[in-house]
Amino acid sequence: MNHSIYSADRTTHLKIVVVALVAGIAVAGLGISARLNAEPGYTQTAKVMKAGKPVAVTSSETSLVR
């Protein structure tokens, strides 16, 4: 067994890649299953705002001195 990644042979590198891939798939699967089983109160929904008639809003709080 090689204790250094630099001197490791091809099969050791392949084992590392396979273990990392399996761990990544497991984490992704756990995240997806947790999201699918979430309660409806914790999910967010998109609200659609439709445009209406144009509105002009003005505000002037400056004092006029004559």
Phi and psi in radians as a Rosetta constraint file:
Dihedral C 1 N 2 CA 2 C 2 CIRCULARHARMONIC -1.663 0.35
Dihedral N 2 CA 2 C 2 N 3 CIRCULARHARMONIC 2.349 0.35
Dihedral C 2 N 3 CA 3 C 3 CIRCULARHARMONIC -1.754 0.35
Dihedral N 3 CA 3 C 3 N 4 CIRCULARHARMONIC 0.098 0.35
Dihedral C 3 N 4 CA 4 C 4 CIRCULARHARMONIC -2.179 0.35
Dihedral N 4 CA 4 C 4 N 5 CIRCULARHARMONIC 2.409 0.35
Dihedral C 4 N 5 CA 5 C 5 CIRCULARHARMONIC -1.236 0.35
Dihedral N 5 CA 5 C 5 N 6 CIRCULARHARMONIC -0.439 0.35
Dihedral C 5 N 6 CA 6 C 6 CIRCULARHARMONIC -1.267 0.35
Dihedral N 6 CA 6 C 6 N 7 CIRCULARHARMONIC -0.593 0.35
Dihedral C 6 N 7 CA 7 C 7 CIRCULARHARMONIC -1.734 0.35
Dihedral N 7 CA 7 C 7 N 8 CIRCULARHARMONIC 0.118 0.35
Dihedral C 7 N 8 CA 8 C 8 CIRCULARHARMONIC -1.251 0.35
Dihedral N 8 CA 8 C 8 N 9 CIRCULARHARMONIC 2.602 0.35
Dihedral C 8 N 9 CA 9 C 9 CIRCULARHARMONIC -1.538 0.35
Dihedral N 9 CA 9 C 9 N 10 CIRCULARHARMONIC -3.078 0.35
Dihedral C 9 N 10 CA 10 C 10 CIRCULARHARMONIC -1.126 0.35
Dihedral N 10 CA 10 C 10 N 11 CIRCULARHARMONIC -0.689 0.35
Dihedral C 10 N 11 CA 11 C 11 CIRCULARHARMONIC -1.183 0.35
Dihedral N 11 CA 11 C 11 N 12 CIRCULARHARMONIC -0.602 0.35
Dihedral C 11 N 12 CA 12 C 12 CIRCULARHARMONIC -1.156 0.35
Dihedral N 12 CA 12 C 12 N 13 CIRCULARHARMONIC -0.739 0.35
Dihedral C 12 N 13 CA 13 C 13 CIRCULARHARMONIC -1.086 0.35
Dihedral N 13 CA 13 C 13 N 14 CIRCULARHARMONIC -0.708 0.35
Dihedral C 13 N 14 CA 14 C 14 CIRCULARHARMONIC -1.119 0.35
Dihedral N 14 CA 14 C 14 N 15 CIRCULARHARMONIC -0.712 0.35
Dihedral C 14 N 15 CA 15 C 15 CIRCULARHARMONIC -1.090 0.35
Dihedral N 15 CA 15 C 15 N 16 CIRCULARHARMONIC -0.717 0.35
Dihedral C 15 N 16 CA 16 C 16 CIRCULARHARMONIC -1.105 0.35
Dihedral N 16 CA 16 C 16 N 17 CIRCULARHARMONIC -0.761 0.35
Dihedral C 16 N 17 CA 17 C 17 CIRCULARHARMONIC -1.122 0.35
Dihedral N 17 CA 17 C 17 N 18 CIRCULARHARMONIC -0.733 0.35
Dihedral C 17 N 18 CA 18 C 18 CIRCULARHARMONIC -1.151 0.35
Dihedral N 18 CA 18 C 18 N 19 CIRCULARHARMONIC -0.763 0.35
Dihedral C 18 N 19 CA 19 C 19 CIRCULARHARMONIC -1.109 0.35
Dihedral N 19 CA 19 C 19 N 20 CIRCULARHARMONIC -0.730 0.35
Dihedral C 19 N 20 CA 20 C 20 CIRCULARHARMONIC -1.133 0.35
Dihedral N 20 CA 20 C 20 N 21 CIRCULARHARMONIC -0.696 0.35
Dihedral C 20 N 21 CA 21 C 21 CIRCULARHARMONIC -1.144 0.35
Dihedral N 21 CA 21 C 21 N 22 CIRCULARHARMONIC -0.764 0.35
Dihedral C 21 N 22 CA 22 C 22 CIRCULARHARMONIC -1.128 0.35
Dihedral N 22 CA 22 C 22 N 23 CIRCULARHARMONIC -0.716 0.35
Dihedral C 22 N 23 CA 23 C 23 CIRCULARHARMONIC -1.144 0.35
Dihedral N 23 CA 23 C 23 N 24 CIRCULARHARMONIC -0.702 0.35
Dihedral C 23 N 24 CA 24 C 24 CIRCULARHARMONIC -1.115 0.35
Dihedral N 24 CA 24 C 24 N 25 CIRCULARHARMONIC -0.728 0.35
Dihedral C 24 N 25 CA 25 C 25 CIRCULARHARMONIC -1.160 0.35
Dihedral N 25 CA 25 C 25 N 26 CIRCULARHARMONIC -0.663 0.35
Dihedral C 25 N 26 CA 26 C 26 CIRCULARHARMONIC -1.133 0.35
Dihedral N 26 CA 26 C 26 N 27 CIRCULARHARMONIC -0.751 0.35
Dihedral C 26 N 27 CA 27 C 27 CIRCULARHARMONIC -1.150 0.35
Dihedral N 27 CA 27 C 27 N 28 CIRCULARHARMONIC -0.737 0.35
Dihedral C 27 N 28 CA 28 C 28 CIRCULARHARMONIC -1.131 0.35
Dihedral N 28 CA 28 C 28 N 29 CIRCULARHARMONIC -0.723 0.35
Dihedral C 28 N 29 CA 29 C 29 CIRCULARHARMONIC -1.126 0.35
Dihedral N 29 CA 29 C 29 N 30 CIRCULARHARMONIC -0.688 0.35
Dihedral C 29 N 30 CA 30 C 30 CIRCULARHARMONIC -1.129 0.35
Dihedral N 30 CA 30 C 30 N 31 CIRCULARHARMONIC -0.720 0.35
Dihedral C 30 N 31 CA 31 C 31 CIRCULARHARMONIC -1.151 0.35
Dihedral N 31 CA 31 C 31 N 32 CIRCULARHARMONIC -0.712 0.35
Dihedral C 31 N 32 CA 32 C 32 CIRCULARHARMONIC -1.176 0.35
Dihedral N 32 CA 32 C 32 N 33 CIRCULARHARMONIC -0.739 0.35
Dihedral C 32 N 33 CA 33 C 33 CIRCULARHARMONIC -1.196 0.35
Dihedral N 33 CA 33 C 33 N 34 CIRCULARHARMONIC -0.594 0.35
Dihedral C 33 N 34 CA 34 C 34 CIRCULARHARMONIC -1.196 0.35
Dihedral N 34 CA 34 C 34 N 35 CIRCULARHARMONIC -0.628 0.35
Dihedral C 34 N 35 CA 35 C 35 CIRCULARHARMONIC -1.242 0.35
Dihedral N 35 CA 35 C 35 N 36 CIRCULARHARMONIC -0.657 0.35
Dihedral C 35 N 36 CA 36 C 36 CIRCULARHARMONIC -1.239 0.35
Dihedral N 36 CA 36 C 36 N 37 CIRCULARHARMONIC -0.458 0.35
Dihedral C 36 N 37 CA 37 C 37 CIRCULARHARMONIC -1.683 0.35
Dihedral N 37 CA 37 C 37 N 38 CIRCULARHARMONIC 0.216 0.35
Dihedral C 37 N 38 CA 38 C 38 CIRCULARHARMONIC -1.203 0.35
Dihedral N 38 CA 38 C 38 N 39 CIRCULARHARMONIC 2.587 0.35
Dihedral C 38 N 39 CA 39 C 39 CIRCULARHARMONIC -1.282 0.35
Dihedral N 39 CA 39 C 39 N 40 CIRCULARHARMONIC 2.627 0.35
Dihedral C 39 N 40 CA 40 C 40 CIRCULARHARMONIC -1.098 0.35
Dihedral N 40 CA 40 C 40 N 41 CIRCULARHARMONIC -0.416 0.35
Dihedral C 40 N 41 CA 41 C 41 CIRCULARHARMONIC -1.245 0.35
Dihedral N 41 CA 41 C 41 N 42 CIRCULARHARMONIC -0.347 0.35
Dihedral C 41 N 42 CA 42 C 42 CIRCULARHARMONIC -1.714 0.35
Dihedral N 42 CA 42 C 42 N 43 CIRCULARHARMONIC -0.051 0.35
Dihedral C 42 N 43 CA 43 C 43 CIRCULARHARMONIC -1.561 0.35
Dihedral N 43 CA 43 C 43 N 44 CIRCULARHARMONIC 2.675 0.35
Dihedral C 43 N 44 CA 44 C 44 CIRCULARHARMONIC -1.795 0.35
Dihedral N 44 CA 44 C 44 N 45 CIRCULARHARMONIC 2.542 0.35
Dihedral C 44 N 45 CA 45 C 45 CIRCULARHARMONIC -2.149 0.35
Dihedral N 45 CA 45 C 45 N 46 CIRCULARHARMONIC 2.611 0.35
Dihedral C 45 N 46 CA 46 C 46 CIRCULARHARMONIC -1.535 0.35
Dihedral N 46 CA 46 C 46 N 47 CIRCULARHARMONIC 2.342 0.35
Dihedral C 46 N 47 CA 47 C 47 CIRCULARHARMONIC -1.806 0.35
Dihedral N 47 CA 47 C 47 N 48 CIRCULARHARMONIC 2.345 0.35
Dihedral C 47 N 48 CA 48 C 48 CIRCULARHARMONIC -1.773 0.35
Dihedral N 48 CA 48 C 48 N 49 CIRCULARHARMONIC 2.239 0.35
Dihedral C 48 N 49 CA 49 C 49 CIRCULARHARMONIC -1.915 0.35
Dihedral N 49 CA 49 C 49 N 50 CIRCULARHARMONIC 2.188 0.35
Dihedral C 49 N 50 CA 50 C 50 CIRCULARHARMONIC -1.715 0.35
Dihedral N 50 CA 50 C 50 N 51 CIRCULARHARMONIC 2.516 0.35
Dihedral C 50 N 51 CA 51 C 51 CIRCULARHARMONIC -1.312 0.35
Dihedral N 51 CA 51 C 51 N 52 CIRCULARHARMONIC 2.421 0.35
Dihedral C 51 N 52 CA 52 C 52 CIRCULARHARMONIC -1.912 0.35
Dihedral N 52 CA 52 C 52 N 53 CIRCULARHARMONIC -2.572 0.35
Dihedral C 52 N 53 CA 53 C 53 CIRCULARHARMONIC -1.300 0.35
Dihedral N 53 CA 53 C 53 N 54 CIRCULARHARMONIC 2.615 0.35
Dihedral C 53 N 54 CA 54 C 54 CIRCULARHARMONIC -1.143 0.35
Dihedral N 54 CA 54 C 54 N 55 CIRCULARHARMONIC 2.463 0.35
Dihedral C 54 N 55 CA 55 C 55 CIRCULARHARMONIC -2.236 0.35
Dihedral N 55 CA 55 C 55 N 56 CIRCULARHARMONIC 2.356 0.35
Dihedral C 55 N 56 CA 56 C 56 CIRCULARHARMONIC -1.801 0.35
Dihedral N 56 CA 56 C 56 N 57 CIRCULARHARMONIC 2.120 0.35
Dihedral C 56 N 57 CA 57 C 57 CIRCULARHARMONIC -1.984 0.35
Dihedral N 57 CA 57 C 57 N 58 CIRCULARHARMONIC 2.146 0.35
Dihedral C 57 N 58 CA 58 C 58 CIRCULARHARMONIC -2.264 0.35
Dihedral N 58 CA 58 C 58 N 59 CIRCULARHARMONIC 2.631 0.35
Dihedral C 58 N 59 CA 59 C 59 CIRCULARHARMONIC -2.592 0.35
Dihedral N 59 CA 59 C 59 N 60 CIRCULARHARMONIC 2.263 0.35
Dihedral C 59 N 60 CA 60 C 60 CIRCULARHARMONIC -2.392 0.35
Dihedral N 60 CA 60 C 60 N 61 CIRCULARHARMONIC 1.954 0.35
Dihedral C 60 N 61 CA 61 C 61 CIRCULARHARMONIC -1.942 0.35
Dihedral N 61 CA 61 C 61 N 62 CIRCULARHARMONIC 0.301 0.35
Dihedral C 61 N 62 CA 62 C 62 CIRCULARHARMONIC -1.431 0.35
Dihedral N 62 CA 62 C 62 N 63 CIRCULARHARMONIC 2.532 0.35
Dihedral C 62 N 63 CA 63 C 63 CIRCULARHARMONIC -1.593 0.35
Dihedral N 63 CA 63 C 63 N 64 CIRCULARHARMONIC 2.450 0.35
Dihedral C 63 N 64 CA 64 C 64 CIRCULARHARMONIC -1.711 0.35
Dihedral N 64 CA 64 C 64 N 65 CIRCULARHARMONIC 2.107 0.35
Dihedral C 64 N 65 CA 65 C 65 CIRCULARHARMONIC -1.908 0.35
Dihedral N 65 CA 65 C 65 N 66 CIRCULARHARMONIC 2.250 0.35
